């Protein structure tokens, strides 16, 4: 078996470190090309396996169980959470906030393949900012029905040390104020966190922790991710 094809599509030095976007061939599936986003050589996400990112959106929408939803997503990534949000007719608007301007530049230049599809949807908007800072400030005039966070690796493992302040009772109470009545906060994690689940339970009136088992087709082995879903 030969070496896989590998193409560096883009790279950038950011405030948090170096990010890379690559396209590579899956050795176990010759001819299958996937897009992967790396942060300082650690894989952040891959287009080959987007199940848990999509489930974050789908399950939060299912919990809200109403129409005309106003949705905030923290973290653009490769755009799969955003696309799943927009796949629902229940959604009236989607605002994505991304911390890294370099990633937004890739999106605007079409380096990220889903960019064209997302921008064609009039419900979609994207802006640069810190979602944690936003949720720590005054709530908007129209509060969000869903707030979906896919920024850190896990509640105990942060992309940036400053992000740890979000995983506190006071910060979660501030975030809850940005939700409409019965609104849903959803947080993605690659790891279990009983401590974070307990913290959510002190702030929100209903907390659900979903364990997602799936097969990683690149590794051909089972992986587990976690979704924390809390109702305000």
Residue pairs with C-beta under 8 A, 6 or more apart in sequence:
1 27
4 24
4 25
4 26
4 27
5 24
5 25
5 33
6 22
6 23
6 24
6 25
7 22
7 23
7 24
8 20
8 21
8 22
9 21
9 22
9 23
9 35
9 111
10 20
10 21
10 106
10 111
11 18
11 19
11 20
11 21
12 18
12 19
12 102
12 105
12 106
13 102
14 100
14 102
14 103
15 100
16 39
16 99
16 100
16 159
16 160
17 39
17 40
18 39
18 40
18 41
19 37
19 38
19 39
19 100
19 102
19 103
20 37
20 38
20 41
21 35
21 36
21 37
21 38
21 106
21 111
21 112
22 35
22 36
22 38
23 33
23 34
23 35
23 36
24 33
24 34
24 36
25 31
25 32
25 33
26 32
26 33
26 34
26 48
26 217
26 218
28 217
28 218
28 220
29 217
32 48
34 46
34 47
34 48
34 218
35 46
35 47
35 78
35 112
35 113
36 43
36 45
36 46
36 47
36 48
37 43
37 44
37 45
37 46
37 77
37 78
38 44
39 159
44 77
45 53
45 77
45 78
45 80
46 218
47 78
47 80
47 113
48 217
48 218
49 214
49 216
49 217
49 218
49 223
50 78
50 80
51 212
51 214
52 188
52 212
52 214
52 225
52 227
53 77
53 80
53 81
53 84
53 150
53 188
54 80
54 81
54 83
54 84
55 210
55 212
55 227
56 81
56 84
56 148
56 150
56 186
56 188
56 227
57 73
57 81
57 82
57 84
57 85
57 88
57 148
57 186
58 84
58 88
59 186
59 210
59 227
59 229
60 146
60 148
60 184
60 186
60 229
61 69
61 85
61 88
61 90
61 91
61 146
63 184
63 208
63 229
63 231
64 90
64 145
64 146
64 182
64 183
64 184
66 90
66 145
67 89
67 90
67 92
68 90
68 92
69 88
69 90
69 91
69 92
69 93
69 145
69 146
70 92
70 93
70 142
70 143
70 144
70 145
70 146
70 180
71 85
71 91
71 93
71 94
71 95
71 144
71 145
71 146
71 147
71 148
72 94
72 95
72 96
72 97
72 131
72 144
72 146
72 147
72 148
72 178
73 81
73 82
73 85
73 94
73 95
73 96
73 97
73 148
73 150
74 97
74 131
74 132
74 147
74 148
74 149
74 150
74 151
75 81
75 96
75 98
75 99
75 131
75 149
75 150
75 151
76 82
76 96
76 98
76 103
76 104
76 107
76 126
77 150
78 112
78 113
78 114
79 107
79 112
79 114
79 115
79 118
80 114
81 148
81 150
82 94
82 96
82 114
82 118
82 124
83 114
83 117
83 118
85 91
85 94
85 146
85 148
86 94
86 118
86 121
86 123
86 124
91 123
92 123
93 123
93 125
94 121
94 123
94 124
94 125
95 125
95 126
95 127
96 124
96 125
96 126
96 127
97 126
97 127
97 128
97 129
97 130
97 131
97 134
98 104
98 107
98 126
98 127
98 128
98 129
99 128
99 129
99 130
99 131
99 151
100 128
101 128
103 112
104 126
104 128
106 112
107 115
107 126
108 115
110 116
118 124
118 126
131 149
131 151
132 151
132 162
132 163
132 165
132 166
132 171
134 178
135 147
135 166
135 171
135 174
135 175
135 178
136 165
136 171
136 174
136 175
137 174
139 177
139 178
140 178
143 177
143 178
143 179
143 180
143 183
144 178
144 179
144 180
144 183
145 179
145 180
145 183
145 184
146 183
146 184
146 186
147 175
147 178
147 179
147 183
147 184
147 185
147 186
148 186
148 187
148 188
149 166
149 185
149 186
149 187
149 188
150 187
150 188
151 159
151 163
152 158
152 159
152 163
152 189
153 159
153 189
153 190
153 191
154 189
154 190
154 191
154 193
154 226
155 167
155 187
155 189
155 193
155 195
155 196
155 228
156 167
156 191
156 193
156 195
156 196
157 190
157 191
158 164
165 171
166 172
166 175
167 196
167 199
168 199
169 199
169 202
169 203
172 185
172 199
172 200
172 203
172 204
173 203
175 185
176 185
176 203
176 204
176 232
179 185
179 232
180 232
181 232
182 231
182 232
183 231
183 232
184 229
184 230
184 231
184 232
185 200
185 204
185 228
185 229
185 230
185 232
186 227
186 228
186 229
186 230
187 196
187 227
187 228
188 225
188 226
188 227
189 196
189 225
189 226
189 227
189 228
190 225
190 226
191 226
192 211
192 226
193 226
193 228
196 228
197 207
197 209
197 228
200 207
200 228
200 230
201 207
203 230
204 230
204 231
204 232
205 231
205 232
206 230
206 231
207 228
207 229
207 230
207 231
208 227
208 228
208 229
208 230
209 226
209 227
209 228
209 229
210 226
210 227
210 229
211 224
211 226
212 224
212 225
212 226
212 227
213 222
213 223
213 224
214 222
214 223
214 225
215 221
215 222
215 223
216 222
216 223
